Amino acid sequence: MSTSHISQALHQDHEATVAFTERLETLLARHPRQPPDAADPLVAKLLRDLPAMLDTEISRHFDFEEAELFRHLAEAGEEDIGTHLSEEHDAMRPLGRRLIELIGPALVQGFDDAGWKEFRTVGAELCERMVMHVQKEEMVLLPLIETSLDAETDASLYADYMGNN
């Protein structure tokens, strides 16, 4: 069991991200060629939920790690993990922004074939990258937090992170 509060908070975010990613992957798998009916309540809910999830994961979570957490890890001699994970963040941000751009028209008029094809392609790439990224953070980043941050730094980071909710 984790003793780090910030590690626990990031882990909870990871669990929510994986659950949401699974919802998106299920939608993509059920509609390999033909677009789903965007008016279907489950599809519409997923499309409405997606911007908030991406904002939480991509904006709040990534930005916090880069602005706060990685600096503390670098000070503890663990700079490489922050550099690597930041590069992954940089690859996922434009995918998330593009998905959000595609959602607006889909909610109003549904997906056309070209819009669905792009949504499906971008969504699949984002899901794949996100799942791999979360696994990396769970296996490498969270254990580093446990061993690299003192209790005072952990408490300060946790307060900052939770204050941004």
N, C-alpha and C positions, 0 to 999 in steps of 0.2 A: 504494500500500500504506500502510496506517495505521501511524503511529509511536506512537500512543497505546495503551497497554495496556488502559485501561478501555474505550476505544472498541472495541478488538478483542473484549474479553469481552462487551460488550453486543451486538456484531454476531453473535457465536456464539449468544447467547441468541435473538436475532431469527431466525436460521436455524432453530433448533430449534422455535421457536414457529410459524413459517410451515409447517414440515413437519408439525407436529402439527395445525395448523389445516386443512391439506389433508386429513389423515386424517378429521377430523371432518366437513368439508364433503362428502367422498366418501360417508360414511355417510348424511348427511342427504339427499344427492341420490339415493341408491339407494332410499330409502324415503320418497317424497314424501307418501304417505297412510297406508300400513299400517306399523305398528311393526316394527322388525327383531326377530329372535329374539335376545334378550339372552343366551341360553345359547350362541349361536354363538361359537366361540373367538375369532374376530377382533373381533366386537362386544364381547364380554366384556372382552377385553384393552384395547380402546379406552376402555371405561367405567372399568376399573380404573386406567388410565394418566392419565385426565383430571384427577382431583383433584391428583395430583403436578405435572402440567404447569401447572395453574392456580395452584398454590401457588408454583411457581418463578417464573412470569411475573407473576402478579398480586401476590403477597405480596413475594417477595424482590426482584424486578426493579423493580417500581413503587415499593415502599417505599424502596429504596436511592436511586433517582433523586430522589424527593421529599425524603428526609432528608439526603442528602449532595450528590449531583451538582448539583441545581438551585440549591442555595445557592452553590456555587462559581461556577456560571455567572452568577448574579445579581451576585455580587461583581465579575465581569468585565464587567458591563454588559449581560448577556443574560438579564434576568429574564423577559421575555415568553414565551420558549419554555417555560420551566418552568411558568409559570402555565397556558399552553394545554395542555401535555401532562398536567398534574395534573388538569385538568378532564376530559380523556379518560379518565384512570385512574379518576376518580370515577364515570364513566358505565359503565365495564366491570366494576368490582368487584361490584356487585350481580348482574350477569348471571352471572359466574363462581360466585358463592355459590349462586345458584338452580340452576345446572346440577349442582353438587355435591349439593345437596339432592335432586334428582330421580334421581341415580344410585343411591343406596342401595336404594330400593324396586325399581328396575329390575333390579338385580343379583340380588335375592332372588326376585322374582316375575315379572320381565319387565315390559315396557311395556304399559300398557293404551292405548286410543286417545287418551284425554285426556292422559295422561302423556307419550305420544310427541309429540302435537301441541305441548304446551308445551315439551318438550325441544328439539324441532325449531325452534320459533320463537325461543326464547332462544339456542340454539346458533348459529343462522344470524345473529342480530344480533351475538352476540359475535364470531363469525368475521369478519364484515364490518368491525366496528369495530377488531378486532385487526389485521387485514391493513392497513387504512388507517393505523392508529397506527404499526405497524412501518415502513411506507413513509416516514411523516413523520420518524420517528426516524432512519432510514437517510439520508434526504436532507437533513435540517436539523440534528438534534441531534448526530449523530456528527461532521459537519464542524465544528460549533461547538466541540465538545470539542477537536478537533485544533488549532484556532486560539486558543482561549480559556484553556486550562489549561497551566501550565508543567509541566515534567517531574517536579518534586517532588510537585506536587499530583496529577498523573496517577498516579504510583507509589503515593501514599498511598491514593487512591480505589481503585485496583486491589487493593491489599492488603486493604482493608476489604471490598470486594465479594467477593473470593475467600475471605476468612475466613468469610463467611456462607454458604458452600456447604454 
